[in-house]
Structure formats: C-alpha cells, structure tokens
C-alpha cells in the first residue's frame, strides 16, 4: 500500500505540474525518464549493461520524424512505427549481443550503436549533421492539436505512463521473475531449464522498443531529430541517470532522469555550461565510489531501517 | 600510372599504408586493454582518454618545457603510466570487490572528466605537432612514396608490441603476470605481492596508450576527442579478437587496420563501418572471438 500512495502522489504532481513549470521542459523530462526506465530494464533486472541504447532512442526519433514530415501520418501512428522500428533493430542487435556477457556485452552494444551512428550520419534521409528540423507535431488522432504545449505535455505523460506500466508489468510477471533469477544466478537458471539467452533477447527487445518510444515522443516534443540522440554520449547519459537514481529500482531512473535533465538545463544556460561534461564525469565517479545504490536505493535503505 | 587488372596501385598501396598505420594504433591500444583485462578483468574505458592525454602531454611538453619528440617518447608514457597507477590505486582498487561493471563505469566517468578538462582548456579544434626533423624525409618505392614518419610509426608499434609479447610470454616477470591471471590467491600465498603487480600492470597498459598518443601527435591533430572515437573501434576489435591472448590482440589490431584501408580503397562509403560489420560476422560465426578462450 505504501508504494501505491507514492504513485498516487507522483501522478497528481505530474498532472498539475504544467501549470507551474514550462510544459516542454517537463515533457523532455518525461521522455528521458521513460528512456532511463527502458534502459534500467536491462541493467537493473537482467544485470546486463547496454552501452548502446542511444541507437534505439535515435532510431525511434528519426523514423517518427521522417514519417511526420513525409507521409502525412497522424502522430500516434508515426510514434507507433518509430517504436516498432526501434524494437526491430533491438531484436537484431539483441540476437548478436546476448551471445556475450558482462563487459563484452557492454562493448558489443557500444560498437553496434556506433555502426548505427555512422549509418545515420551517411544516410540521406536523416539530414546528416544538420538532422531533421521543423518536424510537425500534427493532430493526435486527427483531432487534438499537439502544437499546443499543454496538449503535448499531457500526451507525453500518457505515453510515459503507458511505458512505465508496461515495465512494471514486465518486472512483476513470471517472465520478470526469470529475468531476476538470471541476474542473480545465471548457471542456476540454466540448470532449471530456462533458455537464458532467449529471455535476455526478449527483454532486450522490449527495452529497445520502449527506448524507441521515448525517442519518437521526444522528436515530436522538440520537432527535431538529430545525431546527438544516436551519439555514444547519449548512451552514457542514460547510464548516469539510472545510476544516480538507483539501478534496479522502479522509480530510480525517473528520479535520476529528473536530476540529470534539470542539472543540464540549469547549467547549459549559465557560466558552468562549459564544465558540463566534467561535472557529469565527476558525478559518475562519485556515484560509483560512494553512492552505488542511487538516490532511490539509499532512500529505501533508510526507510527500511527506520520504518520498515 | 601503374595499374594492375584495372586497379590503381598507387591508390591501393597508399590506403594500405594508412590502414597499417591505423592498425598500429589499434594494436597498441587493444594490447593495453588486453593486458589490463587479463589481471583485473575490467575494461578500461579511459584508455582512449589516456591516448589523448599522451598526445597532449607531448604537445605541452614541447610548447612549455622544450622537451623534444624523442624525450617525450620516453617520458610521456611514464607520466601517463603514473596517472594510471594512481587511478588504479585510489579509484579502482576500493571497488575491486564490487561487480566489474562498476569499475567500467568508473573509468568511463574518469574519461569524461579528462576529456571535459581538455575541451575546456584547449577547445575542441585540434592542435598541431610537427614531425621531428630526422623523420621528415621519405623513400620512393616502386608503387608509392613512403614518408619516413609513417614507416617509423609502423616499426615502433611492431617493435613495442613484439617486446611486450616477449616479456609476457617468455620472461619470469611475464610468468608471474600470467600466474596472477590464473590464480591470484595462490600467487599471494607464494609470497608474491599481487596488488603491486596489478597496479604496475594497469600502469603499463595505460602507458602503452600514452605511447600511442605520442606517436599519433605528429600525424593526427591533437584534440580532446581524438581518443573516444578511436576507442569504440578498438572495442570492436577486442570483441573480434577476443581477449584470450596477447598475440591475438596485436594481430587483430594490425589486421583490422589493413581491412579498413582496403575498404577505403574499394568501397570508401563503408570505411567507417567495416570493422563493426566484421564484428557482427564474427559474433555470428565464432561468438568467443577469433582468439577467445571463454565459451
């Protein structure tokens, strides 16, 4: 019950937030929160560190952006196709990368995402270095005008809640239990007769599709799809968000994304903007050395000790 | 113009040379990664940043202290290696017993910081370092013109890689190192200071990246992000070769450089991606890598 109350409070906050804060900023925050949640499904619940999730974020973004500009599709269809494309790429990618474990998995995913980066850099439809600019937001279901920022925000919130619910369902399903078993003791899961690689592969595909969903939505919010979203820096950022918030906690990535996106927004305008990467690297080092449970993880520990 | 079966030999050999030079850097970097991985079971994400640090150190040493290229070639790898030693001792060792993914993230964060500091101080446009006097000439070969400096890079890399291989596979020190890889507890029980060996190995692996940085300074522009893009390619190479053997790391590095060079000649559009594509093929056919040992 305790957790449910937390969800209700957060949902209420999310519903009233656009009346106090800039809706586009909030929408950005939700997109990254979804991206981090999708990433955390792999790292937190399967124990595999993907260093290439930017490829899915970017794929979702480019496909949706291209469809909105060239096909006259309604946004929900463009987002759906963007998500499916990212999921399909994830399925291919996953087949290759689950063959290797641990550190190799990180390197394989990073290398594959660099391959995707170069393809988008050279492919004519992405606009290369300039990216796709001026992507129209369109009318949701042909009726609701998304160029209104408030409408856009509530649509993004709905998308986020859907993604979050799906991840929550996945983790708390029998399938999710097997994933956790793989994380805790892979040889034992194998000896119990589970085809471990297939489980990892399905989880990877779900994670990739949801990262694509985040990217598709983000493209609509900013009306822009660019190489930044496919760059390995982005893959690193999502790792940082998850780490700061708390690996393997369901709300951790949301909190982490909130902290990092707010920090970037705050810093990039001011004098400290030049130090952004130094600060992010520093947070990485500090988190790994002294704060491995992340904000939510630490909070849960304190809660358990005092009230649990 | 010399042609053979419709192939422009000047162009072909030119790209082969470029490929061999890239391969020399790949070999040095993946060798460093493999040595570190052998003992610590971690991948140093900061290896690219250390390569960049090596190039900057050579540049700064010349600019502000008048230390020439030849002295830098010795001093810079030592200095970069020292940075590695400190990094291992004070950042990596405290979390040695945690999941290895944490040490990977730590080195990644360290690399971001280092790259950020240099971007802040010197901007992201590259600086140039001139080729040392003695190596400015070149030799005319039947099908190509071979600049001395380029020949020197290939020789230096092959010699350093060869010496490292010999040291690890054939000497007593190398035997300790390999024993430490197999069974650190037993080594410790025999009275060998394993933590010291680990620290020095890390320093040596990182020093190799520093050396590669000094070698690269005169031909590539010295810039803060020179290491990060290279490192991702090196990761692909490490996956292709597997990290089971030192010799494998060296051969795969050089080989992939040559393949990249050939692609630049025959199908330039794919030159950025060919190594990643080779990685995909290797993962499909031989998941453990060409020289890999683990299943």
Interface residues (C-beta under 8 A of the other chain):
Chain A: X49 X96 X97 X99 X100 X102 X103 X104 X106 X107 X108 X110 X111 X112 X114 X115 X118 X119 X121 X122 X232 X236 X239 X243 X274 X275 X276 X277 X278 X279 X280 X281 X282 X283 X284 X285 X287 X288 X289 X292
Chain B: X37 X41 X42 X43 X91 X94 X95 X98 X100 X101 X102 X103 X104 X105 X106 X108 X109 X110 X111 X112 X113 X114 X115 X116 X117 X119 X120 X228 X232 X233 X235 X236 X238 X239 X269 X272 X273 X276 X277 X279 X280 X283 X284 X287
